[in-house]
């Protein structure tokens, strides 16, 4: 197996989206005086995550555009028929808190350093280029990637094979020479495997069942420190897989 490049997911793979989203929404709801409507902060955050997941599915299915899914997240969460401007304003107030909490996972820079000389790197995200390009720059890693591709501009999203193949085309490599690293067992793990890439699923909390693992076909790791060993990279950084 000769893997020449790694294509990366961003949110919850290299960027700790979950932590930033929880911290940002907690601050935002407190500032908006909305916590009184819930039994606890965690209940409010769980509702926001539920609404977010629902609208992401609609966006991935092509039922709404990028701006539309954001506005619907706000309307459904608040239970109010807001205008586009009102929904946009509410969301932007949340974004200010969310961005203040942005951070990479601690295993990201070490693995990028370890693989810098042996592999090329790109990004494929189901988000928008406007959002992810800026995020990578703020996090200080944009220069690490040759290409940044996003579903909103591609017109196709993961797990469709066309999305993964677009990333391979951007690198000028066939799928069997490219690895894809992502956190979602179906969208990233199964999608990349079925598209012919070396699929690496990072399951940081180990919360998924053995059945879910068996159905996807990717290599499963718990930390990016395990990635060089999966790639067969000539580096001392890699460690054996936690999952065996």
Secondary structure per residue as TSV (DSSP state, phi and psi in degrees):
chain	resnum	aa	ss	phi	psi
A	1	X	-	360.0	121.5
A	2	X	-	-115.9	95.8
A	3	X	-	-95.4	119.6
A	4	X	-	-99.2	-19.9
A	5	X	E	-147.7	155.3
A	6	X	E	-121.2	126.9
A	7	X	E	-105.0	133.6
A	8	X	E	-114.4	139.5
A	9	X	-	-75.0	162.8
A	10	X	-	-107.8	-66.5
A	11	X	B	-68.4	124.8
A	12	X	T	67.1	14.0
A	13	X	T	-116.9	-59.5
A	14	X	T	-107.8	-29.6
A	15	X	B	-102.9	130.1
A	16	X	-	-79.4	73.3
A	17	X	H	-62.3	-44.1
A	18	X	H	-57.2	-45.8
A	19	X	H	-67.0	-41.3
A	20	X	H	-67.0	-40.5
A	21	X	H	-64.9	-44.2
A	22	X	H	-64.2	-46.0
A	23	X	H	-65.0	-44.9
A	24	X	H	-64.9	-45.1
A	25	X	H	-68.2	-35.5
A	26	X	H	-59.0	-47.5
A	27	X	H	-65.5	-41.2
A	28	X	H	-65.2	-46.7
A	29	X	H	-63.7	-36.5
A	30	X	H	-64.7	-43.8
A	31	X	H	-66.5	-32.4
A	32	X	H	-85.4	-4.8
A	33	X	T	69.2	32.6
A	34	X	-	-102.4	-4.0
A	35	X	G	-73.2	-20.7
A	36	X	G	-65.2	-20.0
A	37	X	G	-82.6	2.1
A	38	X	S	-127.9	155.3
A	39	X	S	-70.4	-27.3
A	40	X	S	-156.6	164.4
A	41	X	H	-61.4	-41.3
A	42	X	H	-62.7	-35.3
A	43	X	H	-65.5	-41.4
A	44	X	H	-64.3	-42.6
A	45	X	H	-66.6	-37.7
A	46	X	H	-63.8	-39.1
A	47	X	H	-65.5	-41.5
A	48	X	H	-62.5	-42.4
A	49	X	H	-64.5	-38.7
A	50	X	H	-62.8	-47.4
A	51	X	H	-64.4	-41.2
A	52	X	H	-59.6	-46.4
A	53	X	H	-61.9	-40.5
A	54	X	H	-62.5	-45.1
A	55	X	H	-73.2	-30.7
A	56	X	H	-64.0	-38.5
A	57	X	H	-63.6	-40.5
A	58	X	H	-64.9	-40.7
A	59	X	H	-66.1	-43.4
A	60	X	H	-63.7	-31.2
A	61	X	T	-83.9	-1.0
A	62	X	T	79.4	16.2
A	63	X	S	-82.5	-15.0
A	64	X	S	-153.0	163.7
A	65	X	-	-94.7	-177.1
A	66	X	H	-60.4	-49.2
A	67	X	H	-66.2	-36.0
A	68	X	H	-63.5	-40.7
A	69	X	H	-67.4	-34.4
A	70	X	H	-65.1	-46.2
A	71	X	H	-64.4	-40.2
A	72	X	H	-68.8	-32.0
A	73	X	H	-58.6	-43.3
A	74	X	H	-69.0	-47.0
A	75	X	H	-62.1	-45.7
A	76	X	H	-67.7	-43.1
A	77	X	H	-62.0	-44.4
A	78	X	H	-82.3	-20.5
A	79	X	T	67.8	34.9
A	80	X	-	-130.4	141.0
A	81	X	-	-82.1	69.6
A	82	X	-	-73.4	152.2
A	83	X	-	-71.4	166.7
A	84	X	H	-58.5	-42.0
A	85	X	H	-64.6	-43.2
A	86	X	H	-64.3	-42.1
A	87	X	H	-66.4	-41.3
A	88	X	H	-63.0	-42.3
A	89	X	H	-64.1	-42.4
A	90	X	H	-62.9	-44.8
A	91	X	H	-65.3	-38.9
A	92	X	H	-67.2	-30.9
A	93	X	H	-66.5	-38.4
A	94	X	H	-63.8	-43.8
A	95	X	H	-56.9	-37.1
A	96	X	H	-59.1	-42.5
A	97	X	H	-72.0	-41.1
A	98	X	H	-60.5	-46.6
A	99	X	H	-67.0	-28.9
A	100	X	H	-65.5	-18.1
A	101	X	T	-104.0	9.0
A	102	X	-	-62.2	138.3
A	103	X	-	-162.9	149.5
A	104	X	B	-78.4	155.0
A	105	X	-	-66.4	147.6
A	106	X	T	-65.2	-17.6
A	107	X	T	-89.9	1.0
A	108	X	H	-74.3	-57.1
A	109	X	H	-60.9	-42.0
A	110	X	H	-58.6	-40.3
A	111	X	H	-75.3	-35.4
A	112	X	H	-64.0	-39.4
A	113	X	H	-63.8	-43.9
A	114	X	H	-64.8	-32.5
A	115	X	H	-99.5	1.0
A	116	X	T	-59.2	-40.1
A	117	X	T	-85.5	-20.2
A	118	X	T	-103.1	-21.0
A	119	X	-	-138.7	147.1
A	120	X	E	-84.5	160.8
A	121	X	E	-139.2	143.1
A	122	X	E	-147.2	174.0
A	123	X	E	-127.1	139.4
A	124	X	E	-132.9	117.4
A	125	X	E	-129.0	148.9
A	126	X	S	-85.9	22.3
A	127	X	S	-104.3	-150.6
A	128	X	-	-117.2	151.2
A	129	X	H	-63.0	-36.7
A	130	X	H	-57.8	-41.6
A	131	X	H	-77.0	-49.9
A	132	X	H	-77.1	-33.1
A	133	X	H	-61.4	-46.1
A	134	X	H	-65.5	-39.5
A	135	X	H	-60.6	-46.1
A	136	X	H	-63.1	-34.9
A	137	X	H	-69.5	-44.4
A	138	X	H	-62.6	-37.7
A	139	X	T	-78.3	-7.9
A	140	X	T	80.2	22.0
A	141	X	-	-123.9	5.5
A	142	X	G	-55.9	-40.0
A	143	X	G	-68.0	-10.3
A	144	X	G	-77.2	-14.9
A	145	X	-	-117.0	133.9
A	146	X	S	-71.6	-33.8
A	147	X	E	-144.3	145.1
A	148	X	E	-126.5	111.3
A	149	X	E	-115.0	138.5
A	150	X	E	-134.3	148.3
A	151	X	H	-59.9	-38.5
A	152	X	H	-59.0	-35.4
A	153	X	H	-90.6	-31.4
A	154	X	H	-70.2	-32.0
A	155	X	S	83.0	8.4
A	156	X	-	-148.7	145.0
A	157	X	-	-125.6	158.3
A	158	X	T	-60.5	142.0
A	159	X	T	-93.4	13.4
A	160	X	S	-59.5	135.9
A	161	X	H	-59.3	-32.0
A	162	X	H	-60.2	-32.4
A	163	X	H	-67.1	-46.6
A	164	X	H	-66.1	-38.3
A	165	X	H	-68.2	-30.2
A	166	X	H	-63.8	-38.0
A	167	X	H	-67.4	-40.5
A	168	X	H	-63.2	-42.6
A	169	X	H	-61.5	-38.5
A	170	X	H	-63.1	-28.4
A	171	X	H	-92.2	-10.3
A	172	X	T	69.6	33.1
A	173	X	-	-127.9	149.1
A	174	X	-	-74.1	155.6
A	175	X	G	-54.6	-35.5
A	176	X	G	-71.8	-7.4
A	177	X	G	-102.7	8.7
A	178	X	E	-124.4	135.7
A	179	X	E	-102.6	146.6
A	180	X	E	-121.0	131.7
A	181	X	E	-116.9	120.8
A	182	X	E	-151.8	168.2
A	183	X	S	-99.2	-12.0
A	184	X	-	-97.9	125.4
A	185	X	I	-63.1	-31.0
A	186	X	I	-95.4	-57.6
A	187	X	I	-60.7	-44.1
A	188	X	I	-94.0	-55.3
A	189	X	I	-63.2	-60.5
A	190	X	I	-68.1	-41.2
A	191	X	H	-58.5	-47.6
A	192	X	H	-66.7	-41.3
A	193	X	H	-62.0	-45.0
A	194	X	H	-70.3	-21.5
A	195	X	T	-84.0	-3.4
A	196	X	T	94.2	7.9
A	197	X	S	-89.1	161.1
A	198	X	E	-72.7	111.8
A	199	X	E	-94.4	126.0
A	200	X	E	-122.9	114.4
A	201	X	E	-101.4	119.2
A	202	X	E	-93.4	113.8
A	203	X	-	-112.0	81.0
A	204	X	T	-62.8	-36.4
A	205	X	T	-99.6	-4.5
A	206	X	-	61.3	29.2
A	207	X	-	-84.0	-12.7
A	208	X	S	-84.7	152.6
A	209	X	-	-80.2	163.6
A	210	X	H	-61.4	-34.3
A	211	X	H	-62.7	-42.3
A	212	X	H	-63.2	-39.0
A	213	X	H	-64.7	-46.1
A	214	X	H	-64.5	-29.1
A	215	X	H	-80.1	-13.6
A	216	X	H	-95.7	-36.4
A	217	X	-	87.2	-1.3
A	218	X	S	-86.7	167.1
A	219	X	E	-74.4	134.2
A	220	X	E	-107.1	126.4
A	221	X	E	-129.2	157.4
A	222	X	S	-104.5	-14.2
A	223	X	S	-148.3	149.1
A	224	X	G	-67.1	-14.7
A	225	X	G	-62.5	-20.9
A	226	X	G	-83.6	-13.8
A	227	X	H	-62.8	-46.0
A	228	X	H	-56.1	-36.9
A	229	X	H	-66.0	-38.6
A	230	X	H	-64.5	-39.8
A	231	X	H	-76.9	-13.6
A	232	X	T	72.6	27.5
A	233	X	-	-72.5	145.0
A	234	X	S	-83.3	78.9
A	235	X	-	-149.7	147.1
A	236	X	S	-82.4	-3.2
A	237	X	-	-72.6	-34.0
A	238	X	-	-63.5	147.2
A	239	X	-	-127.8	157.6
A	240	X	-	-60.8	151.9
A	241	X	-	-63.1	137.6
A	242	X	T	-64.8	-31.1
A	243	X	T	-91.9	-2.8
A	244	X	-	74.4	360.0
